[in-house]
Amino acid sequence: MKTRSDAFLNEAAKKFKIAKEEMFKPAEDIVSYSVCKNSQFAIENFLKGYLTKKEVKLQSNETIASLYNKCVAIDKNFKTIEMDAIGCKNHAIDSRYCSEVNSVSACYDTADNIDTYLRKNNIV
């Protein structure tokens, strides 16, 4: 499972880096779709990486919400990561995206919080 877990975590880091680079462009140059999708994929892969590291079996139809709930079941401290602002968390990851700056920012912030949490706990 370590190899699969590492693959998820590496992909998450790559997507988060792309979102971060996009977020720090001048406001008129930001492509919200890119920030949104890369943040979504980062969140999904961070959670999948954590779960596979913990040897949790994943289903093909997992949503961000279902992955998050599995993480909370393993580690109650995951509740410190706020997920309410993510409007797409109950849907298939590739079916929706946000275009409003506040939603995009919330999704990016959530990816950042998960990355920070996993680093603080020596998962990544």
N, C-alpha and C positions, 0 to 999 in steps of 0.2 A: 504493500500500500504506500510505502514511502515515495516511490517513484511517481505514482499517480498524484499523490498529495503535493509533491514538489512541482509537478507540472501545472496543477491548478494555481498554486501560490505564485509561481513564476509568471504565468499568464496574467494573473491579477495584478502583479506589480507592473507588468508591461502596460496593461490597459490604464492603470491608475497614473502612470507616468505620462501617458499620452493626454489623459484628461487634465492633469496638472499643467502641462505645457500649454494646453489650449486655454485654461482658465487664467493664466497669467499674461495673456496677450492683451493689448489695448482693447477696451470694451467694444469698439466698432469692428474689431477683427475676430472676436470670439465667435466660433461656430457652435451654437448651443446644442445642436444635434450630436456633434462629436463629443462634447463634454458629457452629455446625457448618456449616450450609448456606451462610451468607454467607462464611465462611472458605474453604470449598471453591470457591465461585464466584470469589472473589478470586484464589485460587491459579491456577485454570484460566485466568482472564482475564489475569492478570499474565504467565503463561507464553505464552499465545497472542499477547498484545501484543508481547512481546519477539521471538517467532519471526516474526510478520508484519513487524515493523520490520526484521528481517534477511532478509525476502523468502523465508521458508520456506513451502512449500505445506503446508497443514493438511488432514487427512482428517476426515471427519465423525464417525468413531468413536474419536477420540483420547481417551486417559485422561490423568490427571495424570502417571502414570509415563511414558507415551510422549512427552508434551510435555516433561517434565523431561529425558528422555534426549536429545531433540533439542537442548535448550538446552545440555546438557553437551557435545554434539558440536561446538557452535559456540564455546562458552566453557568451558574446563575448570574455571574458578573457580566455576562453578555447583555443583560438587561440595561446596563449603563449606556449601551449604544442605542441611540434614538432612531427608530425606524418609521415613525408615524408620518414623517414628511415625504416619504417616498410613495408617490401615487401608484406606481406600477408594481408594487411588491406582491400583490396577489394575482398577477397575470404572468403568462409566459414572457420570458425576458425579451424576446424578439418581436413581440406583438405591439408594444407601445413605447412611446418616448415622450419626453416633455420638452416644450419649447420656451416656456416662461422662465425668465432668469432666476426667480426665486426657487422654482422647482429644480432647475438644473443645479443651482448652488447647493440645495439641500441634498441632492443625490451625491454630488461631489463631496460634500462635507461628511456624509455617511461613509463613503468609501475611505476617506481620510481617517475617520474615527476607528473604523475596523482595522485599517492598516496599523494605526498607532497602538490599538489594543493588542493585536497579534505580535507586534514587535516588543511591546512592554512585557508580554508573557512568553517571550522567546519561542514563538511559533514560527516566525519568519526571520 
